Amino acid sequence: MLVVTTPTVEGAPIKQYVGMVSGETFAGVNMFKDFGASLSNMFGGRASQYEEEIGNAAATAVNEMCARAQSMGANAVVGVKVDYFTAGADNGMLAAIATGTAVIL
């Protein structure tokens, strides 16, 4: 499945727009990752625990979006955007939502 952030694919004309497609994921950030990130915040540096978690969440959301696009008969998704936010009573959940347009090239 070809996934691009652009609205078109150079050299591959869009034959049919299948429809909007999305993929979502929620990931819990545990207390150990919170502790490590708080140390990074206090002493400076990157919070690699969060970076890894947000990368995994984005990949999962894109994979879910691709699976839905494929089930709709598409062979590509164009105009892809991934958004992030926190959720839950104490903002302890990280969410990633991938959206795009399923197409047939």
Biopython code that builds the backbone (N, CA, C, O; Angstrom):
import numpy as np
from Bio.PDB.StructureBuilder import StructureBuilder

atoms = [
    (1, "MET", "N", (0.859, -1.180, 0.000)),
    (1, "MET", "CA", (0.000, 0.000, 0.000)),
    (1, "MET", "C", (0.898, 1.233, 0.000)),
    (1, "MET", "O", (1.724, 1.410, 0.895)),
    (2, "LEU", "N", (0.731, 2.072, -1.000)),
    (2, "LEU", "CA", (1.478, 3.317, -1.069)),
    (2, "LEU", "C", (0.779, 4.360, -0.201)),
    (2, "LEU", "O", (-0.430, 4.561, -0.315)),
    (3, "VAL", "N", (1.538, 5.016, 0.657)),
    (3, "VAL", "CA", (0.998, 6.038, 1.566)),
    (3, "VAL", "C", (1.826, 7.299, 1.396)),
    (3, "VAL", "O", (3.037, 7.278, 1.613)),
    (4, "VAL", "N", (1.182, 8.405, 1.008)),
    (4, "VAL", "CA", (1.897, 9.661, 0.801)),
    (4, "VAL", "C", (1.137, 10.818, 1.446)),
    (4, "VAL", "O", (-0.081, 10.768, 1.620)),
    (5, "THR", "N", (1.890, 11.856, 1.792)),
    (5, "THR", "CA", (1.275, 13.044, 2.380)),
    (5, "THR", "C", (0.795, 14.011, 1.308)),
    (5, "THR", "O", (0.028, 14.929, 1.597)),
    (6, "THR", "N", (1.236, 13.814, 0.091)),
    (6, "THR", "CA", (0.846, 14.696, -1.012)),
    (6, "THR", "C", (-0.533, 14.304, -1.554)),
    (6, "THR", "O", (-0.970, 13.171, -1.349)),
    (7, "PRO", "N", (-1.220, 15.216, -2.238)),
    (7, "PRO", "CA", (-2.549, 14.891, -2.759)),
    (7, "PRO", "C", (-2.520, 14.045, -4.032)),
    (7, "PRO", "O", (-3.548, 13.510, -4.445)),
    (8, "THR", "N", (-1.344, 13.922, -4.654)),
    (8, "THR", "CA", (-1.201, 13.126, -5.870)),
    (8, "THR", "C", (0.098, 12.329, -5.793)),
    (8, "THR", "O", (0.933, 12.552, -4.916)),
    (9, "VAL", "N", (0.246, 11.402, -6.725)),
    (9, "VAL", "CA", (1.478, 10.623, -6.837)),
    (9, "VAL", "C", (2.035, 10.886, -8.225)),
    (9, "VAL", "O", (1.397, 10.567, -9.229)),
    (10, "GLU", "N", (3.219, 11.464, -8.281)),
    (10, "GLU", "CA", (3.826, 11.802, -9.565)),
    (10, "GLU", "C", (4.008, 10.546, -10.414)),
    (10, "GLU", "O", (4.557, 9.544, -9.956)),
    (11, "GLY", "N", (3.541, 10.617, -11.646)),
    (11, "GLY", "CA", (3.692, 9.501, -12.566)),
    (11, "GLY", "C", (2.656, 8.400, -12.413)),
    (11, "GLY", "O", (2.685, 7.423, -13.161)),
    (12, "ALA", "N", (1.755, 8.535, -11.472)),
    (12, "ALA", "CA", (0.713, 7.520, -11.257)),
    (12, "ALA", "C", (-0.623, 8.236, -11.076)),
    (12, "ALA", "O", (-0.985, 8.605, -9.958)),
    (13, "PRO", "N", (-1.346, 8.431, -12.157)),
    (13, "PRO", "CA", (-2.616, 9.157, -12.047)),
    (13, "PRO", "C", (-3.641, 8.409, -11.196)),
    (13, "PRO", "O", (-3.706, 7.180, -11.204)),
    (14, "ILE", "N", (-4.421, 9.169, -10.478)),
    (14, "ILE", "CA", (-5.500, 8.589, -9.663)),
    (14, "ILE", "C", (-6.656, 8.236, -10.581)),
    (14, "ILE", "O", (-7.212, 9.104, -11.254)),
    (15, "LYS", "N", (-7.017, 6.955, -10.607)),
    (15, "LYS", "CA", (-8.116, 6.480, -11.453)),
    (15, "LYS", "C", (-9.457, 6.614, -10.754)),
    (15, "LYS", "O", (-10.482, 6.877, -11.383)),
    (16, "GLN", "N", (-9.429, 6.423, -9.411)),
    (16, "GLN", "CA", (-10.695, 6.488, -8.662)),
    (16, "GLN", "C", (-10.423, 6.897, -7.222)),
    (16, "GLN", "O", (-9.493, 6.401, -6.586)),
    (17, "TYR", "N", (-11.249, 7.808, -6.719)),
    (17, "TYR", "CA", (-11.226, 8.159, -5.299)),
    (17, "TYR", "C", (-12.208, 7.239, -4.590)),
    (17, "TYR", "O", (-13.399, 7.237, -4.901)),
    (18, "VAL", "N", (-11.713, 6.467, -3.649)),
    (18, "VAL", "CA", (-12.554, 5.490, -2.963)),
    (18, "VAL", "C", (-13.260, 6.125, -1.770)),
    (18, "VAL", "O", (-14.436, 5.851, -1.531)),
    (19, "GLY", "N", (-12.559, 6.966, -1.022)),
    (19, "GLY", "CA", (-13.178, 7.654, 0.110)),
    (19, "GLY", "C", (-12.182, 7.959, 1.214)),
    (19, "GLY", "O", (-11.031, 7.525, 1.187)),
    (20, "MET", "N", (-12.662, 8.713, 2.179)),
    (20, "MET", "CA", (-11.825, 9.052, 3.323)),
    (20, "MET", "C", (-11.598, 7.810, 4.174)),
    (20, "MET", "O", (-12.480, 6.962, 4.311)),
    (21, "VAL", "N", (-10.404, 7.718, 4.739)),
    (21, "VAL", "CA", (-10.068, 6.561, 5.556)),
    (21, "VAL", "C", (-9.251, 7.046, 6.751)),
    (21, "VAL", "O", (-8.526, 8.036, 6.662)),
    (22, "SER", "N", (-9.381, 6.333, 7.869)),
    (22, "SER", "CA", (-8.625, 6.720, 9.060)),
    (22, "SER", "C", (-8.203, 5.480, 9.834)),
    (22, "SER", "O", (-8.727, 4.383, 9.640)),
    (23, "GLY", "N", (-7.251, 5.694, 10.701)),
    (23, "GLY", "CA", (-6.798, 4.653, 11.619)),
    (23, "GLY", "C", (-6.477, 5.317, 12.937)),
    (23, "GLY", "O", (-5.897, 6.402, 12.963)),
    (24, "GLU", "N", (-6.846, 4.683, 14.028)),
    (24, "GLU", "CA", (-6.664, 5.273, 15.345)),
    (24, "GLU", "C", (-5.967, 4.288, 16.269)),
    (24, "GLU", "O", (-6.099, 3.073, 16.124)),
    (25, "THR", "N", (-5.232, 4.830, 17.211)),
    (25, "THR", "CA", (-4.648, 3.994, 18.254)),
    (25, "THR", "C", (-4.510, 4.810, 19.532)),
    (25, "THR", "O", (-4.245, 6.012, 19.499)),
    (26, "PHE", "N", (-4.692, 4.140, 20.642)),
    (26, "PHE", "CA", (-4.473, 4.728, 21.961)),
    (26, "PHE", "C", (-3.428, 3.878, 22.664)),
    (26, "PHE", "O", (-3.519, 2.650, 22.680)),
    (27, "ALA", "N", (-2.449, 4.532, 23.236)),
    (27, "ALA", "CA", (-1.379, 3.819, 23.935)),
    (27, "ALA", "C", (-1.243, 4.379, 25.341)),
    (27, "ALA", "O", (-1.172, 5.593, 25.533)),
    (28, "GLY", "N", (-1.208, 3.492, 26.312)),
    (28, "GLY", "CA", (-0.987, 3.907, 27.688)),
    (28, "GLY", "C", (0.492, 4.148, 27.925)),
    (28, "GLY", "O", (1.339, 3.362, 27.499)),
    (29, "VAL", "N", (0.787, 5.222, 28.597)),
    (29, "VAL", "CA", (2.173, 5.528, 28.952)),
    (29, "VAL", "C", (2.312, 5.191, 30.427)),
    (29, "VAL", "O", (1.671, 5.805, 31.280)),
    (30, "ASN", "N", (3.161, 4.203, 30.723)),
    (30, "ASN", "CA", (3.238, 3.715, 32.095)),
    (30, "ASN", "C", (4.106, 4.608, 32.982)),
    (30, "ASN", "O", (4.766, 5.530, 32.502)),
    (31, "MET", "N", (4.092, 4.323, 34.258)),
    (31, "MET", "CA", (4.779, 5.174, 35.226)),
    (31, "MET", "C", (6.292, 5.166, 35.032)),
    (31, "MET", "O", (6.950, 6.151, 35.367)),
    (32, "PHE", "N", (6.859, 4.091, 34.505)),
    (32, "PHE", "CA", (8.306, 4.044, 34.298)),
    (32, "PHE", "C", (8.716, 5.007, 33.180)),
    (32, "PHE", "O", (9.732, 5.695, 33.279)),
    (33, "LYS", "N", (7.915, 5.044, 32.124)),
    (33, "LYS", "CA", (8.199, 5.983, 31.044)),
    (33, "LYS", "C", (7.988, 7.412, 31.531)),
    (33, "LYS", "O", (8.758, 8.307, 31.182)),
    (34, "ASP", "N", (6.942, 7.633, 32.343)),
    (34, "ASP", "CA", (6.715, 8.962, 32.919)),
    (34, "ASP", "C", (7.893, 9.389, 33.780)),
    (34, "ASP", "O", (8.318, 10.542, 33.720)),
    (35, "PHE", "N", (8.421, 8.477, 34.575)),
    (35, "PHE", "CA", (9.550, 8.793, 35.447)),
    (35, "PHE", "C", (10.780, 9.151, 34.623)),
    (35, "PHE", "O", (11.453, 10.142, 34.908)),
    (36, "GLY", "N", (11.075, 8.351, 33.605)),
    (36, "GLY", "CA", (12.217, 8.633, 32.738)),
    (36, "GLY", "C", (12.072, 9.951, 32.018)),
    (36, "GLY", "O", (13.042, 10.696, 31.879)),
    (37, "ALA", "N", (10.865, 10.249, 31.556)),
    (37, "ALA", "CA", (10.622, 11.518, 30.864)),
    (37, "ALA", "C", (10.744, 12.691, 31.823)),
    (37, "ALA", "O", (11.238, 13.752, 31.440)),
    (38, "SER", "N", (10.298, 12.516, 33.071)),
    (38, "SER", "CA", (10.423, 13.611, 34.037)),
    (38, "SER", "C", (11.878, 13.901, 34.348)),
    (38, "SER", "O", (12.236, 15.057, 34.577)),
    (39, "LEU", "N", (12.735, 12.874, 34.363)),
    (39, "LEU", "CA", (14.173, 13.107, 34.564)),
    (39, "LEU", "C", (14.763, 13.881, 33.383)),
    (39, "LEU", "O", (15.578, 14.784, 33.572)),
    (40, "SER", "N", (14.351, 13.527, 32.181)),
    (40, "SER", "CA", (14.818, 14.257, 31.004)),
    (40, "SER", "C", (14.370, 15.708, 31.072)),
    (40, "SER", "O", (15.118, 16.612, 30.698)),
    (41, "ASN", "N", (13.155, 15.931, 31.548)),
    (41, "ASN", "CA", (12.626, 17.285, 31.675)),
    (41, "ASN", "C", (13.425, 18.069, 32.715)),
    (41, "ASN", "O", (13.718, 19.248, 32.519)),
    (42, "MET", "N", (13.770, 17.421, 33.803)),
    (42, "MET", "CA", (14.478, 18.088, 34.894)),
    (42, "MET", "C", (15.926, 18.397, 34.510)),
    (42, "MET", "O", (16.414, 19.495, 34.776)),
    (43, "PHE", "N", (16.606, 17.449, 33.895)),
    (43, "PHE", "CA", (18.030, 17.599, 33.618)),
    (43, "PHE", "C", (18.337, 17.986, 32.173)),
    (43, "PHE", "O", (19.491, 18.234, 31.825)),
    (44, "GLY", "N", (17.333, 18.035, 31.358)),
    (44, "GLY", "CA", (17.540, 18.358, 29.955)),
    (44, "GLY", "C", (17.720, 17.098, 29.129)),
    (44, "GLY", "O", (17.926, 16.008, 29.663)),
    (45, "GLY", "N", (17.639, 17.264, 27.837)),
    (45, "GLY", "CA", (17.794, 16.112, 26.952)),
    (45, "GLY", "C", (16.472, 15.660, 26.375)),
    (45, "GLY", "O", (15.421, 16.252, 26.620)),
    (46, "ARG", "N", (16.555, 14.613, 25.615)),
    (46, "ARG", "CA", (15.380, 14.093, 24.916)),
    (46, "ARG", "C", (14.700, 13.015, 25.753)),
    (46, "ARG", "O", (15.348, 12.269, 26.487)),
    (47, "ALA", "N", (13.397, 12.955, 25.624)),
    (47, "ALA", "CA", (12.614, 11.925, 26.305)),
    (47, "ALA", "C", (12.437, 10.761, 25.340)),
    (47, "ALA", "O", (11.390, 10.622, 24.708)),
    (48, "SER", "N", (13.463, 9.931, 25.231)),
    (48, "SER", "CA", (13.441, 8.849, 24.242)),
    (48, "SER", "C", (12.295, 7.874, 24.468)),
    (48, "SER", "O", (11.802, 7.266, 23.518)),
    (49, "GLN", "N", (11.865, 7.720, 25.719)),
    (49, "GLN", "CA", (10.746, 6.807, 25.997)),
    (49, "GLN", "C", (9.474, 7.298, 25.302)),
    (49, "GLN", "O", (8.726, 6.511, 24.721)),
    (50, "TYR", "N", (9.246, 8.602, 25.371)),
    (50, "TYR", "CA", (8.068, 9.161, 24.710)),
    (50, "TYR", "C", (8.236, 9.164, 23.194)),
    (50, "TYR", "O", (7.277, 8.919, 22.462)),
    (51, "GLU", "N", (9.445, 9.438, 22.724)),
    (51, "GLU", "CA", (9.685, 9.434, 21.284)),
    (51, "GLU", "C", (9.391, 8.064, 20.687)),
    (51, "GLU", "O", (8.780, 7.955, 19.624)),
    (52, "GLU", "N", (9.826, 7.038, 21.371)),
    (52, "GLU", "CA", (9.564, 5.677, 20.896)),
    (52, "GLU", "C", (8.066, 5.382, 20.918)),
    (52, "GLU", "O", (7.533, 4.790, 19.980)),
    (53, "GLU", "N", (7.400, 5.789, 21.975)),
    (53, "GLU", "CA", (5.964, 5.524, 22.102)),
    (53, "GLU", "C", (5.160, 6.257, 21.026)),
    (53, "GLU", "O", (4.229, 5.691, 20.453)),
    (54, "ILE", "N", (5.513, 7.500, 20.755)),
    (54, "ILE", "CA", (4.768, 8.265, 19.743)),
    (54, "ILE", "C", (5.038, 7.714, 18.345)),
    (54, "ILE", "O", (4.146, 7.715, 17.497)),
    (55, "GLY", "N", (6.262, 7.243, 18.098)),
    (55, "GLY", "CA", (6.565, 6.610, 16.815)),
    (55, "GLY", "C", (5.781, 5.326, 16.617)),
    (55, "GLY", "O", (5.262, 5.067, 15.531)),
    (56, "ASN", "N", (5.695, 4.521, 17.673)),
    (56, "ASN", "CA", (4.917, 3.279, 17.600)),
    (56, "ASN", "C", (3.438, 3.566, 17.386)),
    (56, "ASN", "O", (2.774, 2.877, 16.612)),
    (57, "ALA", "N", (2.920, 4.585, 18.071)),
    (57, "ALA", "CA", (1.503, 4.938, 17.933)),
    (57, "ALA", "C", (1.203, 5.401, 16.509)),
    (57, "ALA", "O", (0.182, 5.019, 15.937)),
    (58, "ALA", "N", (2.077, 6.215, 15.937)),
    (58, "ALA", "CA", (1.878, 6.685, 14.564)),
    (58, "ALA", "C", (1.900, 5.521, 13.581)),
    (58, "ALA", "O", (1.055, 5.447, 12.689)),
    (59, "ALA", "N", (2.860, 4.612, 13.737)),
    (59, "ALA", "CA", (2.953, 3.458, 12.840)),
    (59, "ALA", "C", (1.716, 2.570, 12.935)),
    (59, "ALA", "O", (1.223, 2.076, 11.922)),
    (60, "THR", "N", (1.223, 2.371, 14.139)),
    (60, "THR", "CA", (0.022, 1.555, 14.325)),
    (60, "THR", "C", (-1.192, 2.204, 13.678)),
    (60, "THR", "O", (-1.991, 1.525, 13.032)),
    (61, "ALA", "N", (-1.335, 3.524, 13.848)),
    (61, "ALA", "CA", (-2.464, 4.241, 13.246)),
    (61, "ALA", "C", (-2.408, 4.176, 11.717)),
    (61, "ALA", "O", (-3.432, 3.966, 11.068)),
    (62, "VAL", "N", (-1.222, 4.354, 11.143)),
    (62, "VAL", "CA", (-1.071, 4.288, 9.687)),
    (62, "VAL", "C", (-1.355, 2.871, 9.191)),
    (62, "VAL", "O", (-2.015, 2.698, 8.166)),
    (63, "ASN", "N", (-0.873, 1.871, 9.895)),
    (63, "ASN", "CA", (-1.152, 0.482, 9.501)),
    (63, "ASN", "C", (-2.644, 0.178, 9.540)),
    (63, "ASN", "O", (-3.168, -0.489, 8.648)),
    (64, "GLU", "N", (-3.328, 0.664, 10.571)),
    (64, "GLU", "CA", (-4.783, 0.474, 10.675)),
    (64, "GLU", "C", (-5.488, 1.167, 9.509)),
    (64, "GLU", "O", (-6.408, 0.607, 8.914)),
    (65, "MET", "N", (-5.054, 2.384, 9.186)),
    (65, "MET", "CA", (-5.640, 3.134, 8.069)),
    (65, "MET", "C", (-5.449, 2.362, 6.758)),
    (65, "MET", "O", (-6.374, 2.259, 5.953)),
    (66, "CYS", "N", (-4.251, 1.826, 6.552)),
    (66, "CYS", "CA", (-3.965, 1.067, 5.332)),
    (66, "CYS", "C", (-4.829, -0.184, 5.230)),
    (66, "CYS", "O", (-5.314, -0.516, 4.148)),
    (67, "ALA", "N", (-5.023, -0.871, 6.333)),
    (67, "ALA", "CA", (-5.870, -2.069, 6.333)),
    (67, "ALA", "C", (-7.303, -1.714, 5.943)),
    (67, "ALA", "O", (-7.951, -2.453, 5.202)),
    (68, "ARG", "N", (-7.786, -0.595, 6.437)),
    (68, "ARG", "CA", (-9.149, -0.162, 6.082)),
    (68, "ARG", "C", (-9.229, 0.232, 4.614)),
    (68, "ARG", "O", (-10.207, -0.085, 3.938)),
    (69, "ALA", "N", (-8.194, 0.929, 4.113)),
    (69, "ALA", "CA", (-8.175, 1.325, 2.707)),
    (69, "ALA", "C", (-8.156, 0.090, 1.804)),
    (69, "ALA", "O", (-8.856, 0.046, 0.792)),
    (70, "GLN", "N", (-7.359, -0.902, 2.170)),
    (70, "GLN", "CA", (-7.276, -2.128, 1.385)),
    (70, "GLN", "C", (-8.621, -2.848, 1.367)),
    (70, "GLN", "O", (-9.032, -3.383, 0.337)),
    (71, "SER", "N", (-9.303, -2.858, 2.509)),
    (71, "SER", "CA", (-10.614, -3.528, 2.554)),
    (71, "SER", "C", (-11.650, -2.796, 1.708)),
    (71, "SER", "O", (-12.673, -3.376, 1.342)),
    (72, "MET", "N", (-11.394, -1.522, 1.392)),
    (72, "MET", "CA", (-12.277, -0.738, 0.525)),
    (72, "MET", "C", (-11.913, -0.911, -0.949)),
    (72, "MET", "O", (-12.602, -0.386, -1.824)),
    (73, "GLY", "N", (-10.828, -1.650, -1.229)),
    (73, "GLY", "CA", (-10.401, -1.876, -2.603)),
    (73, "GLY", "C", (-9.348, -0.904, -3.099)),
    (73, "GLY", "O", (-9.014, -0.922, -4.284)),
    (74, "ALA", "N", (-8.819, -0.062, -2.237)),
    (74, "ALA", "CA", (-7.812, 0.929, -2.635)),
    (74, "ALA", "C", (-6.429, 0.298, -2.692)),
    (74, "ALA", "O", (-6.173, -0.724, -2.055)),
    (75, "ASN", "N", (-5.535, 0.923, -3.467)),
    (75, "ASN", "CA", (-4.145, 0.472, -3.496)),
    (75, "ASN", "C", (-3.173, 1.569, -3.060)),
    (75, "ASN", "O", (-1.956, 1.396, -3.126)),
    (76, "ALA", "N", (-3.733, 2.710, -2.611)),
    (76, "ALA", "CA", (-2.900, 3.805, -2.111)),
    (76, "ALA", "C", (-3.749, 4.720, -1.231)),
    (76, "ALA", "O", (-4.977, 4.725, -1.306)),
    (77, "VAL", "N", (-3.060, 5.488, -0.402)),
    (77, "VAL", "CA", (-3.727, 6.510, 0.410)),
    (77, "VAL", "C", (-2.939, 7.799, 0.211)),
    (77, "VAL", "O", (-1.730, 7.838, 0.441)),
    (78, "VAL", "N", (-3.630, 8.855, -0.217)),
    (78, "VAL", "CA", (-2.984, 10.140, -0.462)),
    (78, "VAL", "C", (-3.465, 11.167, 0.566)),
    (78, "VAL", "O", (-4.486, 10.980, 1.228)),
    (79, "GLY", "N", (-2.698, 12.258, 0.680)),
    (79, "GLY", "CA", (-3.079, 13.336, 1.591)),
    (79, "GLY", "C", (-3.069, 12.917, 3.048)),
    (79, "GLY", "O", (-3.895, 13.384, 3.831)),
    (80, "VAL", "N", (-2.147, 12.043, 3.424)),
    (80, "VAL", "CA", (-2.140, 11.489, 4.779)),
    (80, "VAL", "C", (-1.632, 12.514, 5.790)),
    (80, "VAL", "O", (-0.670, 13.244, 5.546)),
    (81, "LYS", "N", (-2.305, 12.538, 6.913)),
    (81, "LYS", "CA", (-1.918, 13.389, 8.041)),
    (81, "LYS", "C", (-2.055, 12.567, 9.309)),
    (81, "LYS", "O", (-3.014, 11.811, 9.465)),
    (82, "VAL", "N", (-1.093, 12.715, 10.219)),
    (82, "VAL", "CA", (-1.163, 12.030, 11.508)),
    (82, "VAL", "C", (-1.240, 13.090, 12.593)),
    (82, "VAL", "O", (-0.381, 13.969, 12.671)),
    (83, "ASP", "N", (-2.262, 13.011, 13.425)),
    (83, "ASP", "CA", (-2.447, 13.925, 14.553)),
    (83, "ASP", "C", (-2.254, 13.169, 15.851)),
    (83, "ASP", "O", (-2.497, 11.965, 15.926)),
    (84, "TYR", "N", (-1.816, 13.884, 16.869)),
    (84, "TYR", "CA", (-1.567, 13.292, 18.185)),
    (84, "TYR", "C", (-2.296, 14.088, 19.247)),
    (84, "TYR", "O", (-2.466, 15.300, 19.114)),
    (85, "PHE", "N", (-2.727, 13.416, 20.300)),
    (85, "PHE", "CA", (-3.268, 14.094, 21.470)),
    (85, "PHE", "C", (-3.215, 13.156, 22.658)),
    (85, "PHE", "O", (-2.983, 11.955, 22.513)),
    (86, "THR", "N", (-3.435, 13.720, 23.836)),
    (86, "THR", "CA", (-3.498, 12.899, 25.043)),
    (86, "THR", "C", (-4.944, 12.786, 25.479)),
    (86, "THR", "O", (-5.771, 13.644, 25.172)),
    (87, "ALA", "N", (-5.233, 11.726, 26.190)),
    (87, "ALA", "CA", (-6.597, 11.477, 26.650)),
    (87, "ALA", "C", (-6.543, 10.802, 28.013)),
    (87, "ALA", "O", (-5.477, 10.404, 28.485)),
    (88, "GLY", "N", (-7.692, 10.681, 28.627)),
    (88, "GLY", "CA", (-7.781, 10.026, 29.928)),
    (88, "GLY", "C", (-7.851, 11.048, 31.053)),
    (88, "GLY", "O", (-7.575, 12.231, 30.857)),
    (89, "ALA", "N", (-8.219, 10.575, 32.215)),
    (89, "ALA", "CA", (-8.414, 11.455, 33.377)),
    (89, "ALA", "C", (-7.146, 12.222, 33.728)),
    (89, "ALA", "O", (-7.212, 13.401, 34.075)),
    (90, "ASP", "N", (-5.997, 11.569, 33.643)),
    (90, "ASP", "CA", (-4.731, 12.228, 33.983)),
    (90, "ASP", "C", (-3.841, 12.405, 32.753)),
    (90, "ASP", "O", (-2.622, 12.521, 32.880)),
    (91, "ASN", "N", (-4.451, 12.427, 31.555)),
    (91, "ASN", "CA", (-3.719, 12.522, 30.283)),
    (91, "ASN", "C", (-2.683, 11.415, 30.154)),
    (91, "ASN", "O", (-1.624, 11.622, 29.560)),
    (92, "GLY", "N", (-2.976, 10.252, 30.700)),
    (92, "GLY", "CA", (-2.049, 9.132, 30.678)),
    (92, "GLY", "C", (-2.102, 8.287, 29.423)),
    (92, "GLY", "O", (-1.367, 7.307, 29.304)),
    (93, "MET", "N", (-2.957, 8.649, 28.489)),
    (93, "MET", "CA", (-3.062, 7.909, 27.235)),
    (93, "MET", "C", (-2.605, 8.806, 26.091)),
    (93, "MET", "O", (-2.955, 9.984, 26.029)),
    (94, "LEU", "N", (-1.823, 8.234, 25.195)),
    (94, "LEU", "CA", (-1.381, 8.930, 23.999)),
    (94, "LEU", "C", (-2.178, 8.374, 22.830)),
    (94, "LEU", "O", (-2.294, 7.159, 22.671)),
    (95, "ALA", "N", (-2.727, 9.264, 22.014)),
    (95, "ALA", "CA", (-3.512, 8.833, 20.857)),
    (95, "ALA", "C", (-2.870, 9.354, 19.584)),
    (95, "ALA", "O", (-2.337, 10.463, 19.550)),
    (96, "ALA", "N", (-2.927, 8.547, 18.545)),
    (96, "ALA", "CA", (-2.499, 8.948, 17.216)),
    (96, "ALA", "C", (-3.614, 8.593, 16.254)),
    (96, "ALA", "O", (-4.160, 7.490, 16.300)),
    (97, "ILE", "N", (-3.953, 9.536, 15.377)),
    (97, "ILE", "CA", (-4.996, 9.311, 14.389)),
    (97, "ILE", "C", (-4.429, 9.653, 13.016)),
    (97, "ILE", "O", (-3.978, 10.776, 12.790)),
    (98, "ALA", "N", (-4.450, 8.701, 12.112)),
    (98, "ALA", "CA", (-3.990, 8.898, 10.746)),
    (98, "ALA", "C", (-5.218, 9.018, 9.845)),
    (98, "ALA", "O", (-6.134, 8.201, 9.932)),
    (99, "THR", "N", (-5.239, 10.026, 8.988)),
    (99, "THR", "CA", (-6.355, 10.208, 8.046)),
    (99, "THR", "C", (-5.792, 10.450, 6.652)),
    (99, "THR", "O", (-4.683, 10.960, 6.493)),
    (100, "GLY", "N", (-6.567, 10.080, 5.661)),
    (100, "GLY", "CA", (-6.182, 10.300, 4.274)),
    (100, "GLY", "C", (-7.313, 9.926, 3.346)),
    (100, "GLY", "O", (-8.424, 9.632, 3.786)),
    (101, "THR", "N", (-7.024, 9.938, 2.065)),
    (101, "THR", "CA", (-8.005, 9.573, 1.058)),
    (101, "THR", "C", (-7.566, 8.301, 0.362)),
    (101, "THR", "O", (-6.489, 8.250, -0.233)),
    (102, "ALA", "N", (-8.393, 7.279, 0.434)),
    (102, "ALA", "CA", (-8.109, 6.002, -0.214)),
    (102, "ALA", "C", (-8.388, 6.160, -1.707)),
    (102, "ALA", "O", (-9.432, 6.673, -2.109)),
    (103, "VAL", "N", (-7.428, 5.707, -2.523)),
    (103, "VAL", "CA", (-7.547, 5.851, -3.974)),
    (103, "VAL", "C", (-7.092, 4.580, -4.674)),
    (103, "VAL", "O", (-6.456, 3.704, -4.087)),
    (104, "ILE", "N", (-7.446, 4.515, -5.957)),
    (104, "ILE", "CA", (-6.919, 3.482, -6.832)),
    (104, "ILE", "C", (-6.081, 4.192, -7.877)),
    (104, "ILE", "O", (-6.566, 5.059, -8.605)),
    (105, "LEU", "N", (-4.817, 3.808, -7.937)),
    (105, "LEU", "CA", (-3.883, 4.408, -8.897)),
    (105, "LEU", "C", (-3.913, 3.636, -10.201)),
    (105, "LEU", "O", (-3.197, 3.983, -11.140)),
]
sb = StructureBuilder()
sb.init_structure("model")
sb.init_model(0)
sb.init_chain("A")
sb.init_seg("    ")
for serial, (resi, resn, name, xyz) in enumerate(atoms, 1):
    if name == "N":
        sb.init_residue(resn, " ", resi, " ")
    sb.init_atom(name, np.array(xyz, "f"), 0.0, 1.0, " ", f" {name:<3s}", serial, name[0])
structure = sb.get_structure()
